[in-house]
Amino acid sequence: QKKNQENEYTILSETSSATGWTACLYKPNSLIVWSVTPITRIALIAVFIMTLMSVIAMMILTSFVTKRIRRLRSGMKEVEQGNFEVNITSDSRDEIGDLVNGFDSMLLQLNTLIKEVYEGRIKEAEKLRGRNGRGGEPVGILDAGRTPGYGKVRQLRG
C-alpha cells in the first residue's frame, strides 16, 4: 500500500513467476470505503433488529414466568392472612406448575386437618356438656387454625 500526498490510494502489485510480469492495481481509498459502507450499514441494522427482537422475546418469556410466580405469591399472602380457602392450580408441567399444584395440594390437606380437629373439638365439647349436666350452660372451646372465625372462643349452647 502506497500513499500519494494529494490523494490516498492503494496500489497492490503481484509478480507472475511464469512470465515475470508485474500486475498492479490502483484504487483510491475513497472507493474502497464507499463500497464497504452499505455492507456496514446493513450489518449494523441487522444487529440492531436482532437485538430488539431478542429483548422483546425475553420480555414475553419472563412475563409468562413471573405472572405465574406473582399468582402463587398472591395466594401465599392470602394464606398468611388466614384465608386457607385459596384455590391455585396450574396446567403447566414444568417446575413452577409443580410448585403451584403442590401448594394447592398442601392447602387442601391443611383444610382437611383443620376440619377434623375442629369437628373433634366440637365432639369433645359435646361430651363435656353431657358430663357437665348443666344442659343450657355454655361450654367454651377453642377453634383450630387461624382462618377467619377461628382462634376465638366460641360458645356452645345446649
C-alpha positions in Angstrom: 0.0 0.0 0.0 1.4 3.3 -1.0 0.1 6.8 -0.3 0.2 9.8 -2.5 0.5 13.2 -0.8 -2.6 14.6 -2.6 -5.0 11.6 -2.7 -4.8 8.5 -0.6 -4.8 5.4 -2.8 -3.8 1.8 -2.6 -1.5 0.0 -5.1 -1.4 -3.7 -5.0 1.2 -5.5 -7.1 2.0 -9.1 -7.8 4.8 -10.6 -10.0 4.0 -13.7 -12.0 6.6 -16.4 -11.7 5.8 -17.8 -15.1 6.1 -14.6 -17.1 8.0 -12.3 -14.8 5.4 -9.6 -15.5 4.2 -7.5 -12.6 0.5 -6.7 -12.4 -0.5 -3.6 -10.5 -3.9 -2.5 -9.1 -4.5 1.2 -8.4 -7.6 2.1 -6.4 -8.4 5.2 -4.4 -9.2 4.5 -0.7 -12.4 6.6 -1.0 -13.7 4.0 -3.5 -12.8 1.1 -1.1 -14.6 2.8 1.8 -17.5 3.7 -0.4 -18.0 0.1 -1.5 -17.9 -1.2 2.2 -20.2 1.4 3.7 -23.5 -0.1 2.5 -22.5 -3.5 3.8 -21.6 -2.0 7.2 -24.9 -0.2 7.4 -26.8 -3.4 6.6 -24.9 -5.3 9.2 -25.5 -2.7 11.9 -29.2 -2.5 11.1 -29.4 -6.4 11.2 -27.6 -6.4 14.6 -30.0 -3.8 15.9 -33.1 -5.6 14.7 -31.9 -8.9 16.1 -31.1 -7.3 19.5 -34.5 -5.7 19.6 -36.2 -9.0 18.7 -34.2 -10.7 21.4 -35.2 -8.2 24.0 -38.9 -8.5 23.1 -38.8 -12.3 23.2 -37.1 -12.2 26.5 -39.7 -9.8 27.9 -42.5 -12.1 26.7 -40.9 -15.2 28.2 -40.1 -13.6 31.6 -43.6 -12.1 31.9 -45.1 -15.6 31.3 -42.9 -17.0 34.2 -43.3 -14.1 36.6 -47.0 -13.9 36.1 -47.4 -17.4 37.5 -45.0 -16.7 40.3 -46.9 -13.5 41.2 -50.2 -15.5 41.2 -48.6 -18.1 43.6 -47.2 -15.3 45.8 -50.7 -13.6 45.9 -52.2 -16.9 47.1 -49.5 -17.3 49.7 -50.2 -13.8 51.1 -53.9 -14.7 51.4 -52.9 -17.8 53.4 -50.6 -15.7 55.6 -53.6 -13.5 56.4 -55.6 -16.6 57.5 -57.6 -17.5 54.3 -57.0 -21.2 53.8 -59.7 -21.4 51.2 -57.4 -20.2 48.4 -57.5 -22.3 45.3 -54.5 -22.0 42.9 -53.9 -24.6 40.2 -51.7 -24.8 37.1 -51.9 -26.8 33.9 -48.2 -26.4 33.3 -46.0 -29.5 33.7 -42.8 -27.5 34.5 -41.2 -26.8 37.9 -43.4 -23.7 38.5 -46.5 -25.7 37.7 -45.4 -28.4 40.1 -44.8 -25.8 42.8 -48.2 -24.2 42.3 -50.0 -27.6 42.3 -48.0 -28.7 45.3 -49.0 -25.6 47.2 -52.7 -26.2 46.3 -52.5 -29.8 47.5 -50.9 -28.7 50.7 -53.7 -26.3 51.3 -56.3 -29.0 50.7 -54.6 -31.2 53.3 -54.4 -28.3 55.8 -58.1 -27.6 55.3 -58.9 -31.3 55.9 -56.8 -31.4 59.1 -58.3 -28.2 60.4 -61.8 -29.5 59.7 -61.0 -32.8 61.5 -59.5 -31.0 64.5 -62.5 -28.6 64.7 -65.0 -31.4 64.5 -63.1 -33.3 67.1 -63.2 -30.3 69.4 -66.9 -29.9 68.9 -67.5 -33.6 69.8 -65.2 -33.1 72.8 -67.2 -30.1 73.9 -70.5 -32.0 73.5 -69.1 -34.8 75.7 -68.1 -32.2 78.3 -71.5 -30.6 78.1 -73.1 -34.1 78.6 -70.9 -34.7 81.7 -71.5 -31.3 83.0 -75.2 -31.9 83.4 -76.0 -28.2 83.0 -77.9 -28.5 79.7 -78.2 -24.9 78.6 -75.0 -23.5 80.2 -72.3 -22.7 77.5 -69.0 -24.5 77.4 -66.1 -22.7 75.8 -63.9 -24.4 73.2 -61.0 -23.1 71.1 -61.3 -23.3 67.4 -58.4 -24.8 65.4 -56.2 -22.9 63.0 -56.2 -19.2 62.1 -58.8 -19.0 59.4 -61.4 -16.2 59.7 -63.7 -17.0 62.6 -61.2 -19.4 64.1 -58.9 -18.7 67.0 -61.7 -17.2 69.1 -63.6 -18.9 72.0 -66.9 -20.0 70.7 -69.8 -20.7 73.0 -71.9 -23.8 72.5 -75.4 -23.8 73.9 -77.3 -27.0 74.7 
